[in-house]
Amino acid sequence: MNYLAPATVEEAANMLSEQPAAKVFAGATDVIPQIRAGRPEPETLIDLKGIARLTSVNHAGGTWTIGAATPTVELTENAELAAELPGLVEAAGLIGSDQIQNRCSLGGNLCNASPAADSVPAMIVNGARAVIASGSGTRTVPVADIATGPGATSLAEGEFVVEIEVDSPPANTGDAYLRMIPRTEMDIAVVGVGARITLDDTGTCTSATVALGAVAPTAVRVPDAEAALIGSTLDDAALAAVAEAAAAACNPIDDKRGTVAYRRQVAGVLARRAVVAAAQRAADDNQQGAQR
Ligand SMILES: Cc1cc2nc3c(=O)[nH]c(=O)nc-3n(C[C@H](O)[C@H](O)[C@H](O)COP(=O)(O)OP(=O)(O)OC[C@H]3O[C@@H](n4cnc5c(N)ncnc54)[C@H](O)[C@@H]3O)c2cc1C
């Protein structure tokens, strides 16, 4: 197997143009186990971690730019990021273990396209965008448009993700990510839920986003839950509607981690809890704003 380590985005794009069958990697926490499990070895592996732009985290002009190959420990240890986007950071902090988080990246989590990828619902509810490069330049697409099915992405041959962009949330906004796993550690989500809520000064919800992971071929938004929340004060009726909409939005499989019925039930319960957690953070944000 050939190993290439480009130092710039352009170099990586050229390498991929010349060798379309090459595979890029960041932490390799998916790539190596997959090869060991019998997936065909790529002839060439392109290591993205030597490219400074892909391993840096910046906050400028109201936007976070997170290099696609940045180890997620750089996110969980970033106090400013955790204060602004706690749900995204808690999702990153659930991936594997400390050892895994010293290697794994948001770009890898996204492009591995596992339906159970923890960071993806959390990125989607925050409107995250992926900046994609190739030999013919760059384009930016919503993170929600990257995975097209288990292990499949919308990236064309020769394309790779350079960075993830997430705008700083507006005032009085909170996000949260919760997942259910059968064990206490080191397992893949049976259900994962990301939620983001914005409240006005009276506690009425003015904006809501809810996304589920592990219950369909890709992460899914739950528009009926979002509609039930907007205009409400997150009363019992609205939260019951969230749970019902989340259960209905599932298109899960039966597997060793849970049956279809179990996943639907858990999706409803977790969606409700994630919305409440996000709303609490939005209310705290409002209180802190009033004190400033
Ligand atoms: C023990 C263990 C526990 C785990 N637990 C979890 C968990 O709890 N939750 C979870 O979601 N995942 C988990 N994973 C899976 C894995 O750690 C994550 O998906 C991780 O985020 C992958 O990141 P990476 O940088 O290591 O990806 P890599 O292995 O480097 O790459 C993964 C895939 O993405 C592609 N890729 C990587 N970077 C790019 C890029 N910039 N542009 C285009 N394509 C790219 C690669 O070609 C490959 O197909 C676990 C893995 C292990 C081994």
The ligand as an SDF file (V2000), in Angstrom:
LIG
                    3D

 53 58  0  0  0  0  0  0  0  0999 V2000
  -13.3780    1.5810   19.2490 C   0  0  0  0  0  0  0  0  0  0  0  0
  -14.1610    2.5090   18.3660 C   0  0  0  0  0  0  0  0  0  0  0  0
  -15.2510    3.1810   18.9060 C   0  0  0  0  0  0  0  0  0  0  0  0
  -15.9900    4.0590   18.0990 C   0  0  0  0  0  0  0  0  0  0  0  0
  -17.0510    4.7050   18.6620 N   0  0  0  0  0  0  0  0  0  0  0  0
  -17.7790    5.5660   17.9030 C   0  0  0  0  0  0  0  0  0  0  0  0
  -18.8750    6.2670   18.4820 C   0  0  0  0  0  0  0  0  0  0  0  0
  -19.1850    6.1390   19.6630 O   0  0  0  0  0  0  0  0  0  0  0  0
  -19.5780    7.1070   17.6770 N   0  0  0  0  0  0  0  0  0  0  0  0
  -19.2670    7.2860   16.3670 C   0  0  0  0  0  0  0  0  0  0  0  0
  -19.9290    8.0720   15.6920 O   0  0  0  0  0  0  0  0  0  0  0  0
  -18.2350    6.6280   15.7860 N   0  0  0  0  0  0  0  0  0  0  0  0
  -17.4850    5.7820   16.5240 C   0  0  0  0  0  0  0  0  0  0  0  0
  -16.4280    5.1100   15.9720 N   0  0  0  0  0  0  0  0  0  0  0  0
  -16.1220    5.2970   14.5430 C   0  0  0  0  0  0  0  0  0  0  0  0
  -15.0320    6.3490   14.2470 C   0  0  0  0  0  0  0  0  0  0  0  0
  -14.1620    6.5430   15.3360 O   0  0  0  0  0  0  0  0  0  0  0  0
  -15.6600    7.6970   13.8680 C   0  0  0  0  0  0  0  0  0  0  0  0
  -16.5040    7.5570   12.7590 O   0  0  0  0  0  0  0  0  0  0  0  0
  -14.6030    8.7790   13.6130 C   0  0  0  0  0  0  0  0  0  0  0  0
  -15.1650   10.0690   13.6810 O   0  0  0  0  0  0  0  0  0  0  0  0
  -13.9290    8.6300   12.2390 C   0  0  0  0  0  0  0  0  0  0  0  0
  -12.9690    9.6660   12.1160 O   0  0  0  0  0  0  0  0  0  0  0  0
  -11.5320    9.3690   11.4840 P   0  0  0  0  0  0  0  0  0  0  0  0
  -10.8530   10.6730   11.3350 O   0  0  0  0  0  0  0  0  0  0  0  0
  -10.7980    8.3490   12.2830 O   0  0  0  0  0  0  0  0  0  0  0  0
  -11.9500    8.7510   10.0800 O   0  0  0  0  0  0  0  0  0  0  0  0
  -11.0970    7.8750    9.0770 P   0  0  0  0  0  0  0  0  0  0  0  0
  -11.0750    6.4560    9.5420 O   0  0  0  0  0  0  0  0  0  0  0  0
   -9.7910    8.5260    8.8010 O   0  0  0  0  0  0  0  0  0  0  0  0
  -12.0110    7.9920    7.7760 O   0  0  0  0  0  0  0  0  0  0  0  0
  -13.3380    7.4820    7.7840 C   0  0  0  0  0  0  0  0  0  0  0  0
  -13.9290    7.5660    6.3720 C   0  0  0  0  0  0  0  0  0  0  0  0
  -14.0730    8.9120    5.9790 O   0  0  0  0  0  0  0  0  0  0  0  0
  -13.2780    9.2050    4.8310 C   0  0  0  0  0  0  0  0  0  0  0  0
  -12.6950   10.5000    5.1070 N   0  0  0  0  0  0  0  0  0  0  0  0
  -11.9910   10.8720    6.2070 C   0  0  0  0  0  0  0  0  0  0  0  0
  -11.7180   12.1790    6.1540 N   0  0  0  0  0  0  0  0  0  0  0  0
  -12.2420   12.6370    4.9950 C   0  0  0  0  0  0  0  0  0  0  0  0
  -12.2780   13.9250    4.3780 C   0  0  0  0  0  0  0  0  0  0  0  0
  -11.7390   15.0090    4.9600 N   0  0  0  0  0  0  0  0  0  0  0  0
  -12.8880   14.0480    3.1790 N   0  0  0  0  0  0  0  0  0  0  0  0
  -13.4640   12.9630    2.5920 C   0  0  0  0  0  0  0  0  0  0  0  0
  -13.4610   11.7270    3.1310 N   0  0  0  0  0  0  0  0  0  0  0  0
  -12.8650   11.5740    4.3300 C   0  0  0  0  0  0  0  0  0  0  0  0
  -12.2420    8.0980    4.7250 C   0  0  0  0  0  0  0  0  0  0  0  0
  -11.8590    7.8630    3.3770 O   0  0  0  0  0  0  0  0  0  0  0  0
  -13.0540    6.9150    5.2850 C   0  0  0  0  0  0  0  0  0  0  0  0
  -13.9050    6.4010    4.3120 O   0  0  0  0  0  0  0  0  0  0  0  0
  -15.6460    4.2420   16.7370 C   0  0  0  0  0  0  0  0  0  0  0  0
  -14.5260    3.5630   16.2040 C   0  0  0  0  0  0  0  0  0  0  0  0
  -13.7990    2.7150   17.0040 C   0  0  0  0  0  0  0  0  0  0  0  0
  -12.6040    2.0000   16.4140 C   0  0  0  0  0  0  0  0  0  0  0  0
  1  2  1  0
  2  3  1  0
  2 52  2  0
  3  4  2  0
  4  5  1  0
  4 50  1  0
  5  6  2  0
  6  7  1  0
  6 13  1  0
  7  8  2  0
  7  9  1  0
  9 10  1  0
 10 11  2  0
 10 12  1  0
 12 13  2  0
 13 14  1  0
 14 15  1  0
 14 50  1  0
 15 16  1  0
 16 17  1  0
 16 18  1  0
 18 19  1  0
 18 20  1  0
 20 21  1  0
 20 22  1  0
 22 23  1  0
 23 24  1  0
 24 25  2  0
 24 26  1  0
 24 27  1  0
 27 28  1  0
 28 29  2  0
 28 30  1  0
 28 31  1  0
 31 32  1  0
 32 33  1  0
 33 34  1  0
 33 48  1  0
 34 35  1  0
 35 36  1  0
 35 46  1  0
 36 37  1  0
 36 45  1  0
 37 38  2  0
 38 39  1  0
 39 40  1  0
 39 45  2  0
 40 41  1  0
 40 42  2  0
 42 43  1  0
 43 44  2  0
 44 45  1  0
 46 47  1  0
 46 48  1  0
 48 49  1  0
 50 51  2  0
 51 52  1  0
 52 53  1  0
M  END
$$$$
